[in-house]
Amino acid sequence: MIVTTAQIAAAALALPKEDRLELADRLLESLDGPPDDDVERAWADEIDRRLEEVRSGKVATIPWEEARKRIFEDTDADDS
């Protein structure tokens, strides 16, 4: 029996939310390929660097509402 993509999608959409989330996560992971240890290390180093900047007071954080406003202002400016 051949199962079509449409049949798989219909079955997947009938799953409970948590199961759909798990399936989506697994599908997305399958597209990534194997992890690159150098990239993982570089991201970890970058996170550590940024965290240290915040902790030392070199940079200041802003509330999410302000960040969101700035993001959408930049996006709106790109559309014009």
Backbone as CSV, one residue per row, in Angstrom:
resi,resn,N_x,N_y,N_z,CA_x,CA_y,CA_z,C_x,C_y,C_z
1,MET,0.841,-1.179,0.000,0.000,0.000,0.000,0.887,1.244,0.000
2,ILE,0.627,2.156,-0.914,1.371,3.402,-1.001,0.616,4.485,-0.238
3,VAL,1.332,5.165,0.652,0.738,6.235,1.443,1.223,7.558,0.865
4,THR,0.296,8.471,0.598,0.661,9.757,0.013,1.013,10.766,1.098
5,THR,1.695,11.803,0.665,2.029,12.889,1.586,0.763,13.497,2.175
6,ALA,-0.270,13.630,1.373,-1.534,14.200,1.857,-2.142,13.319,2.948
7,GLN,-2.039,12.014,2.806,-2.570,11.104,3.822,-1.753,11.202,5.118
8,ILE,-0.443,11.298,4.961,0.408,11.438,6.148,0.101,12.744,6.857
9,ALA,-0.052,13.832,6.079,-0.363,15.137,6.665,-1.702,15.104,7.382
10,ALA,-2.685,14.494,6.780,-4.005,14.417,7.403,-3.937,13.636,8.717
11,ALA,-3.191,12.546,8.713,-3.042,11.755,9.938,-2.288,12.552,10.999
12,ALA,-1.260,13.264,10.580,-0.465,14.062,11.518,-1.309,15.180,12.125
13,LEU,-2.112,15.826,11.315,-2.946,16.922,11.811,-4.038,16.453,12.764
14,ALA,-4.348,15.176,12.716,-5.358,14.622,13.620,-4.772,14.266,14.989
15,LEU,-3.449,14.322,15.107,-2.796,14.005,16.373,-3.043,15.104,17.403
16,PRO,-2.929,14.767,18.678,-2.997,15.800,19.722,-1.837,16.780,19.558
17,LYS,-2.006,17.970,20.100,-1.025,19.037,19.939,0.386,18.603,20.328
18,GLU,0.539,17.968,21.487,1.875,17.561,21.951,2.532,16.597,20.965
19,ASP,1.757,15.687,20.407,2.302,14.743,19.434,2.693,15.456,18.140
20,ARG,1.891,16.451,17.734,2.242,17.228,16.531,3.531,18.009,16.746
21,LEU,3.696,18.559,17.957,4.930,19.281,18.275,6.137,18.356,18.206
22,GLU,5.999,17.170,18.773,7.094,16.198,18.736,7.418,15.797,17.297
23,LEU,6.394,15.554,16.500,6.601,15.169,15.103,7.273,16.304,14.324
24,ALA,6.810,17.527,14.532,7.407,18.676,13.841,8.873,18.813,14.220
25,ASP,9.168,18.652,15.492,10.552,18.741,15.960,11.411,17.673,15.301
26,ARG,10.917,16.468,15.240,11.681,15.370,14.633,11.882,15.594,13.143
27,LEU,10.871,16.114,12.461,11.015,16.391,11.032,12.044,17.491,10.787
28,LEU,11.983,18.548,11.588,12.952,19.636,11.432,14.375,19.156,11.725
29,GLU,14.533,18.351,12.757,15.851,17.800,13.076,16.393,16.966,11.925
30,SER,15.514,16.274,11.222,15.964,15.423,10.123,16.516,16.232,8.966
31,LEU,16.171,17.513,8.894,16.659,18.374,7.815,18.019,18.982,8.131
32,ASP,18.379,19.012,9.399,19.609,19.672,9.825,20.874,18.901,9.498
33,GLY,20.811,17.617,9.461,22.020,16.833,9.283,22.736,16.674,10.616
34,PRO,23.920,16.077,10.574,24.639,15.846,11.831,25.121,17.157,12.441
35,PRO,25.205,17.220,13.772,25.677,18.449,14.415,27.136,18.711,14.075
36,ASP,27.461,19.974,13.961,28.833,20.407,13.693,29.416,20.896,15.011
37,ASP,30.355,20.147,15.557,30.922,20.473,16.867,31.561,21.855,16.890
38,ASP,32.186,22.275,15.787,32.807,23.599,15.731,31.758,24.697,15.833
39,VAL,30.635,24.509,15.161,29.559,25.501,15.212,28.954,25.535,16.606
40,GLU,28.717,24.375,17.179,28.163,24.305,18.533,29.080,25.013,19.526
41,ARG,30.394,24.805,19.414,31.365,25.442,20.310,31.371,26.952,20.096
42,ALA,31.304,27.382,18.823,31.298,28.816,18.517,30.066,29.490,19.109
43,TRP,28.891,28.843,19.005,27.679,29.417,19.593,27.779,29.480,21.110
44,ALA,28.313,28.438,21.722,28.471,28.433,23.176,29.408,29.559,23.613
45,ASP,30.495,29.762,22.866,31.431,30.852,23.184,30.758,32.212,23.040
46,GLU,29.952,32.362,21.993,29.258,33.632,21.763,28.254,33.911,22.876
47,ILE,27.530,32.894,23.284,26.574,33.046,24.384,27.310,33.454,25.662
48,ASP,28.418,32.787,25.945,29.208,33.128,27.138,29.698,34.572,27.069
49,ARG,30.179,34.994,25.902,30.690,36.352,25.727,29.590,37.380,25.976
50,ARG,28.425,37.149,25.384,27.311,38.094,25.547,26.809,38.131,26.990
51,LEU,26.753,36.978,27.624,26.317,36.919,29.014,27.281,37.698,29.903
52,GLU,28.571,37.562,29.662,29.567,38.286,30.442,29.427,39.796,30.227
53,GLU,29.122,40.223,29.000,28.913,41.651,28.727,27.745,42.198,29.543
54,VAL,26.681,41.423,29.658,25.520,41.860,30.439,25.871,41.884,31.927
55,ARG,26.482,40.810,32.398,26.818,40.723,33.823,27.790,41.822,34.261
56,SER,28.728,42.183,33.373,29.727,43.192,33.732,29.192,44.614,33.617
57,GLY,28.021,44.757,32.994,27.449,46.087,32.802,27.931,46.772,31.537
58,LYS,28.725,46.070,30.735,29.212,46.646,29.470,28.048,46.935,28.523
59,VAL,27.049,46.078,28.553,25.836,46.302,27.767,24.635,46.209,28.695
60,ALA,23.579,46.891,28.325,22.359,46.887,29.131,21.259,46.139,28.380
61,THR,20.432,45.471,29.125,19.285,44.800,28.519,18.120,45.787,28.434
62,ILE,17.166,45.437,27.593,15.945,46.234,27.498,14.761,45.295,27.657
63,PRO,13.635,45.804,28.123,12.452,44.949,28.261,12.003,44.394,26.899
64,TRP,11.404,43.216,26.927,10.936,42.569,25.698,10.011,43.492,24.900
65,GLU,9.136,44.206,25.571,8.197,45.081,24.866,8.946,46.110,24.011
66,GLU,10.033,46.670,24.558,10.837,47.641,23.817,11.573,46.971,22.656
67,ALA,12.134,45.802,22.906,12.833,45.075,21.841,11.868,44.746,20.706
68,ARG,10.687,44.271,21.057,9.680,43.922,20.049,9.301,45.145,19.231
69,LYS,9.115,46.275,19.897,8.773,47.511,19.208,9.864,47.880,18.205
70,ARG,11.116,47.799,18.629,12.233,48.130,17.740,12.314,47.174,16.555
71,ILE,12.101,45.897,16.826,12.145,44.904,15.747,11.096,45.218,14.696
72,PHE,9.870,45.489,15.137,8.804,45.748,14.185,8.981,47.088,13.490
73,GLU,9.571,48.061,14.158,9.866,49.336,13.492,10.871,49.113,12.368
74,ASP,11.911,48.316,12.631,12.906,48.011,11.606,12.283,47.245,10.447
75,THR,11.413,46.310,10.760,10.749,45.518,9.713,9.854,46.404,8.868
76,ASP,9.104,47.293,9.522,8.232,48.206,8.789,9.044,49.141,7.899
77,ALA,10.206,49.586,8.352,11.055,50.471,7.567,11.597,49.757,6.338
78,ASP,11.855,48.444,6.440,12.345,47.679,5.305,11.293,47.516,4.219
79,ASP,10.016,47.561,4.600,8.926,47.371,3.649,8.653,48.612,2.808
80,SER,9.150,49.774,3.214,8.828,50.989,2.481,9.777,51.268,1.358
